[in-house]
Amino acid sequence: MLKNYWYAVEFVSAVTDSPVQVRVFDQDLVLYRDSTGTIRCHSDVCIHRGGPLSGGKVKGDCVECPYHGWQYDAEGACVKIPANREGLPIPKKARVDSYPAVERYGYVFVFLGDLPEAERPAIPELPVLANVPHAEAEGNRIITGEFQWNANYERVIENGVDAAHAPFVHSTSFGNPDKPVIEDFELVEVEHEGHLMSATYEVHLDPPPPSGIWAAVNRNKPDRPPVRTGNGIFFPNVTFLQVDIRPGWTMTLFTAVVPVDEHTSISKWTMCRTFFTQPWAISLLRADKDSHKRTMKIFYEDQPTVEGQRPELIPFDLSSELQVKSDAVQLSYRRWRQAAVDRGWMIDDPTMEQRRYEGARVIPSPMRRQHPELANAWVLKEMESGTAFQEAPASSPAEAGQ
């Protein structure tokens, strides 16, 4: 996994004043709202006997472990041990890792890493949803959903930004197998303070003959012009697809690909459409239901291929897979990944055997670096970082092969 980035891990609407568990990189996190409504995020492992805090309750600004009632505050420090007699001090080591959490674009972004605030890469701005905290973009009807994969999140991400697979994998929906050529496109990479924030591009795809509700909308229009399609990634884990279905009708799909563990991912998607937003369309045409069905159909079409890819993990050695010109955004992703590795931000999960002897390990939180006096006040060891796999990808698609 790569630490020191803001990961979109859950929908804002899913987090209430009852603790909820989210698993990211095989690490259990607990999300909850404190008495002010602010979302808090901690490691979901009580350092007393490993109880899941997500199974407990929120008490004021604290989350209470369901096993022995230990309460942890917003910074992860234990402030109450019910079994202790009155006046007995709480050990400094009674604390869990706490991670910064922000609500934006309808998602909860959690900073998984130990960088102080001034050094953290920013959360990228998402077009359509930019500057909109709760995914209520003006002029858009918005629906959300989830899809689970038995696949590594990097494979899911690269599939989500790949236009060349559409004519084959999606030949029964929006892909046109008779016109598979991908036009040359310009890859737009946006950087901020030395960090790559996004890699996007636009192409024009020839659509297949319309069906269902779209057949009625496009009746008497046998020759449909190429469709402008935007695609790409906002690092580290949000993909983007935007399609101009017809003049004035745009569909935009954002997908937060949550890396549950090495072989499991969850796509938490937000679909925005500028058409059929009126109450009559939502009721009479069942537009929301149709949009949800069509979006899920795309994921189901992708599923067999993505879950069947080998190796399951994207290799670090670029020569292990043949690259072509239309793979520019995937190569950008792999360059971004290598840059993170070069910074020493790659960490590995210990083996089950190590866990048995050493106990649970956690993603290090900012508190560990911000307060050096607490260096020895941590029960759970942090997962180790490294700079392995130094072979960098080619700097451009042309260098990788045509």
FIZA-887391 format. One record per atom (N, C-alpha, C): x, y, z. Coordinates in steps of 0.2 Angstrom, whole numbers, plus 5000, padded with zeros to 4 digits. Layout:
BEGIN
XYZ;...
***
This chain:
BEGIN
500449945000;500050005000;500450065000;500150124998;500550184998;500250235004;500650255008;500450295013;500450375011;500250415016;500350485015;499950515009;499350495008;498850525004;498150525007;497750565004;497050575006;496650515002;496350465005;495950415002;495250425003;494850424998;494150424999;493950355001;493650355007;493450285009;492750265011;492350315011;491650305013;491250365010;490550355010;490050405008;489950445015;489950515014;489750555020;489150535023;488650515019;487950495022;487950435026;488550395026;488550325029;488850335037;489050395038;489450405045;488950455049;488750425055;488250455059;488650455066;488150465071;488450465078;488550385081;488450345076;488550275078;489150245074;489650215078;490350205074;490250155068;490550165063;490550125057;491250105055;491350035054;491950015052;492150015044;492750035043;492950035036;493650005035;493649955031;494349925030;494649945024;495349975025;495749995020;496449965021;496649935015;497349905015;497349855021;496849815022;496749765027;496849795034;496749855035;496749895041;496049915043;495849895049;495149915051;495149985054;494750035051;494650095054;493950105056;493850155061;493250165064;493150245062;492550255059;492250325058;491650335062;491650395065;491050425069;491050495069;490450525071;490350595072;490350605079;490750655081;490750675088;490150725090;490150755096;489550795098;489450855094;489950875090;489950935086;489750915078;489650855077;489550825070;490150815066;490750835069;491350825065;491550745065;491750725059;491950655058;492650645061;492750595065;493350565067;493550505064;494150485064;494350425062;494950395066;494850335068;495450305072;495550235070;496150205072;496250135071;495750095075;495450045072;494850015075;495049955079;495649965083;495949915087;496049945094;495649925099;495749945106;496449915108;496849955111;497549935113;497549885119;496949885122;496949845128;496849765127;496349745123;496249675121;496049665114;496149725110;496049715103;495349715101;494849745105;494149745104;494049795098;493549785094;493349835088;492949895091;493249955090;492950015093;492250025089;492250005083;491650005078;491049975081;491249925086;490649885089;490349925095;490649975097;490450015103;490050065102;490050125106;489650175106;490050245106;489650295103;489950365104;489650395110;490150415114;489950455121;490250525120;489850565119;490050635118;490550645112;491150665114;491650665109;492150605108;491950555112;492350495112;492050435109;492450385107;492150325105;492350265110;491850225112;491950185118;491950115115;492450075118;492650005116;492049965119;491749915115;491249875118;491449825123;492149805123;492349755127;492449775134;492849825136;492949845143;492749925144;492449955139;492150025140;492750075140;493350065137;493850115137;493550165132;493650225133;493450285129;494050325126;494050335120;494550365116;494350435113;494750485114;494450555112;494650565105;494550625103;494650645096;495350635093;495850635098;496550625096;496850555097;496350515099;496550445100;496750425107;496750475112;497050465118;496450435123;496650385127;496150355131;495950405137;495350415138;495150465144;494750435149;494650365148;494250335153;494350255153;494550235159;494550155160;494150135165;493550115164;493050105169;493250055175;493650005173;493949965178;494449995183;494750055182;495150085186;494750115192;495050115198;494850145204;494850225203;494450265206;494550335205;495150365207;495450405203;496050445204;496650405201;496550345199;497150305196;497350335189;497950355188;498150385181;498050335176;497850365170;497850325164;498550325160;498750265159;499450265156;499550305149;500050335148;500250365142;500150325136;500250255137;500250215131;499450195129;499050215133;498350205132;498050255126;498250235120;498050285115;498050245108;497650265103;497550225097;497750285092;497950255086;498150305080;497450335078;497550405077;496950445074;497150475068;496750475063;496950495056;496450555054;496750615051;496350665049;495850645044;495250675045;494650655041;494350725038;494150725032;493750785029;493150755025;492650795025;492050785021;492150825015;492150795009;492150835003;491850794997;491450824993;491150794987;490750734988;490450734995;490050674997;490350614999;491050625000;491450565002;491850595008;492050545012;492450555018;493150535016;493650585016;494350575014;494750565020;495150515021;495550505027;496250505025;496650545029;497350545027;497750485031;497950445027;498250385029;499050385029;499350415034;500050425034;500250465040;500850485041;501150515047;501450585045;501350615039;501550675037;501150735041;501550785044;501250845047;500850875041;500350915044;499850945039;500150985033;500751025035;501051065030;501351035024;501550965025;501850925020;501450885016;500750875018;500350825015;500150855008;500150805003;499850814997;499050834998;498850884993;498150904994;497650854991;497050864993;496450824990;496350864983;496350824978;496250854971;495550884971;495450934966;494750964965;494450914959;493850894960;493550854955;493050904951;493150904944;492750944940;491950924941;491550964940;490850964942;490650964949;491050934953;490950934961;491450984964;491851014960;492351054963;492051114968;492251114974;492051164979;491351154981;491051094980;490451074982;490551014988;490451034994;490550984999;490150925000;489550924997;489150864998;488850834992;489250844987;489050814980;488350834978;488250904979;487550924976;487650984971;488050954965;488251004960;487651034957;487651094956;487051134953;486951114946;486251094945;486051074938;486151004937;486350964942;486450894941;485950854946;485750794943;485450744947;485950694949;486050684956;486550644958;486250574962;486550524960;486450454963;487050424965;487050374969;487650344972;487550264972;488050234973;488050154973;488650124975;488750064976;489350024977;489349964973;489949944972;490149874968;490749844971;490749784973;491249744976;491649704971;492349704971;492749664967;493149624970;493249564968;493749514970;494449534966;494649584967;495249614963;495649664967;496249674965;496649724968;496449794966;496449844970;496149904968;496549944962;497249924962;497549954956;497349924949;497149864949;496849834943;496149874941;495749884947;495149914946;495249984943;495750024946;495850094944;496050094937;496550054935;496750054928;496250034923;495749994925;495249974921;494750034920;494650074925;494150134925;494450184921;495050194919;495350244915;495550224908;495350164906;495550134900;494950134895;495050184890;494550184885;494550124880;495150094879;495250054873;494849984874;494649974881;494249904882;493549914880;493249974880;492549984879;492249944873;492549944867;492249914862;492149834862;492549804867;492549734868;492149714874;492349744880;492049724886;491349754887;491249814884;490549844884;490249844877;490349794874;490049794867;489249794867;488949774873;488249764873;487949834877;488349874878;488149934882;488350004878;488950024879;489150094876;489750084871;490050024871;490550014867;490349994860;490750014855;490649994848;491149954845;491049884844;491549834842;491749844835;491349884831;491449894824;491949954823;492049994828;492550054828;492950054834;493450014835;493850004841;494450054841;494550094836;495150134836;495150194841;495650204845;495650264849;496050314846;495750374845;496150424842;496650454847;497150484844;497750514848;497450564852;497650564858;497450614863;497950644867;497850704870;498350734875;498150714882;498650694885;498650674892;498750744896;498250764900;498350824904;498550804912;499150814914;499350804921;499350864925;499050864930;499050924935;499450914941;499950954942;500350944948;500251004953;500350994959;500251044964;500851034970;501251084970;501751074975;502151014975;502350994969;502750934968;502450874968;501750874968;501450804968;500950804962;500950744959;500450734954;499750724956;499250774954;498650774957;498150734953;498250734946;497750704942;498050694935;497750644931;497950634924;497350614921;497150664916;496550654912;496650664905;496150644901;496150654894;495450654891;495350674885;494750674881;494850634874;494350594872;494350564866;493650564863;493550554857;492850544854;492750474852;492250444855;492150374854;491450364849;491450324845;490850304841;490450264845;489850284846;489350254850;488950194846;488750144849;488350094846;487650114845;487250084841;486550104841;486250104847;485750154849;485450164855;484950104857;484850094863;484350044865;483950074871;483350044872;482950054878;482650134878;482750164883;482550234883;482850284879;483550264877;483950304873;483750294866;483450234864;483150224857;482650274856;482150284861;481650334860;481850404859;482350424864;482650494864;482950504857;483250454854;483650474848;483350444842;482650434842;482350404836;482350454830;482350434824;482450464818;483150504818;483650474822;484350504821;484850444820;484750414814;485150354813;485950364813;486150424811;486850434811;487050474817;487350444822;487550474828;488250494828;488350564829;489050584829;489550554835;490150554834;490650534839;490450564846;490550534851;490350554858;490950584862;490950644864;491550664868;491550634874;492150604876;492150564882;492850584886;492750604892;493250624897;493450564901;494050554903;494250494907;494850514911;494950484917;495650494920;495550474928;496050494931;496150484938;496350544942;496050544948;496250594953;496550554959;497250564960;497650524964;497450544971;497450484976;497650414974;497150364971;496450384973;495950324971;495350344969;495250404965;494650424962;494650424955;494250384951;494250384944;493650424941;493750444935;493250494932;493050474925;492450474924;492150464917;491650514915;491750554910;491250604908;491050594901;490350584899;490150574893;489650624891;489750654885;489250704882;488750664878;488150634881;487750594877;487450624871;487250684872;486950734867;487050804869;486950854864;487050924866;486650944873;487050964878;486750984884;486550924889;486750864887;486650804891;487250774893;487550784899;488150754901;488050714907;488450654907;488450604912;489150604915;489250614921;489850614925;489850564930;490350514930;490450464935;491050464939;491050474945;491650474949;491650414953;492150374954;492250314957;492750314962;492650314969;493150304974;493250224975;493850204972;494050134973;494350124980;494050094984;494250084991;494650014991;495350014993;495749954993;495649925000;495149875000;494949845006;495549795008;495849755004;496449715005;496749704999;497249664999;497649644993;497249624987;496649584989;496249554983;495549574983;495349624987;494649644987;494649724987;494149754983;494049824982;493349834982;493149894984;492449924983;492449984980;492049984974;491950054970;491350084973;491450144976;490950184979;490850244974;490250234970;490250284964;489650334965;489850394962;489350444962;489250464955;488650464952;488450474945;488050544945;488250594941;487950654940;487650664933;487050684932;486750694926;486450754925;486550784919;486250854918;485550854915;485250784914;484650774910;484150734915;483550734913;483050704917;483050714924;483150784926;483250804933;482550824936;482050834932;481450854934;481050804938;480650824942;480250774946;479850724942;479550754936;479150714932;479550654929;480150674927;480650624924;480850574929;480950594935;481150544940;480650494942;480050524942;479450484943;479150444937;479050474932;478750444926;479250394922;479850424921;480350384917;480750344922;480650344928;481050314933;481850324931;481950384930;482650404928;483250384933;483150394939;483650374944;483750294944;483150254943;483250184943;483550164937;483450194931;483750184925;484550194925;484650254928;485350274929;485750224933;485450204939;485750154943;485850084939;485350064936;485450004932;485950004927;486050054923;486550064918;487250064921;487350104926;487950104929;488150044932;487750004935;487949944938;488049894932;487749894927;487849854921;488549854919;488849924919;489549934917;490049894921;489849894928;490349864932;490249784931;489649764930;489649694929;489949664923;489949704918;490249694912;491049684913;491249734917;492049734918;492249674923;491849654927;492049614933;492349544930;492149504926;492549444924;493249464922;493349514918;493949524915;494449554920;494249604924;494649624929;494849574935;494349534937;494549484942;494949424939;494949424932;495349364929;496049384927;496249454928;496849474926;497449444930;497949424927;498549394930;499149434928;499649444932;499549434940;499049474943;498849454949;498249494952;498549564954;499149574955;499449634957;499849664951;499749734950;500149764944;500849764946;501249734941;501949724942;502349794942;502849804946;503249864946;503749864940;503949814937;504349804931;503849824925;504049874922;503549894916;503649844911;504149814910;504249774904;503849704905;503549694911;503249634912;502549634909;502349694906;501749694902;501849744896;501649734890;501749774885;501349834885;501649894884;501249954884;501249984877;500650014875;500550044869;500350124870;500250154864;500150224865;499450244869;498950204868;498350224871;498350204879;498950184881;498950164889;499250224892;499250284890;499650344893;499350354900;498750354901;498550374908;498750314913;498750254911;498950194915;499650204917;500050224912;500750244913;500850294918;500450344917;500450404922;500350384929;499850334930;499750304936;500350274939;500650234935;501250194937;501850234939;501950294935;502450344937;502250374944;501650394945;501450414951;501650374957;501450304956;501550254961;502350254962;502750254957;503450244958;503750304961;503450364960;503650424964;503550414971;502950384973;502750374980;503250324983;503450274979;503950224982;504550254983;504750294978;505450334979;505450374985;504950404987;504850444993;504850404999;504850334999;504850295005;504150285008;503650295003;502950295006;502650225005;502950175003;502650115002;502750075008;502250045011;502250005017;501949935016;502249885019;501949815018;501649795024;501149745023;500749715028;501149655031;501249655037;501649595040;501249525039;501649475039;501349405038;500949385044;500449335043;500049315048;500549285054;501149255052;501549235057;501849285061;502049345058;502249405062;501749435066;501149435064;500649455068;500549415075;500649355074;500549305080;501049325085;501649345083;502149355088;502149425090;502049475086;502149545087;501549585088;500949555087;500349585088;500149625082;499549665082;499349705076;499849755075;499849775068;500249835066;499749885063;499949945063;499449995060;499850045056;499450075051;499750135047;499850185052;500550215052;500750265057;500350325055;500050365061;499650425060;500150485061;499850545060;500250605061;500450615068;500050595073;500250605080;500950575081;501150525078;501750495080;502350535078;502250585073;502850625072;502750695075;502150715076;501950785078;502150785086;502150725089;502350735096;502850675098;503550695097;504050655098;504150625105;503850665110;503850645117;503450585118;503050565113;502550505113;502850445110;503550455108;503850405104;503750335107;503850325113;503750265116;503050245119;502550295117;501950285120;501450255115;501650205112;501250165107;501250095108;500750065109;500749985110;500749955104;500349975099;500449945092;500949965088;501349925085;501949945081;501649975074;502050015071;501850045065;502049995059;501749995054;501949955048;502549995045;503049955042;503649975040;503650005033;503950065032;504050095026;504650075022;504650085016;505250065012;505350095005;505850085002;505950114995;506150054990;505749994991;505949944987;505649954980;505849904975;505649914968;505749974965;506449994964;506650054961;506650064954;506450014950;506450014943;505850064941;505950124938;505450174937;505150154930;504550164929;504250164922;504450204917;504350194911;504550244906;504250304907;504550364904;504350424906;503750444901;503650404895;503150424891;502850364887;502250364885;502050304881;502450284875;502750334872;503150314866;503750274868;504050294874;504650254876;504450184878;503850174880;503650104882;503450054876;503350084870;503250054864;502650074861;502550064854;501950094850;501450034849;
***
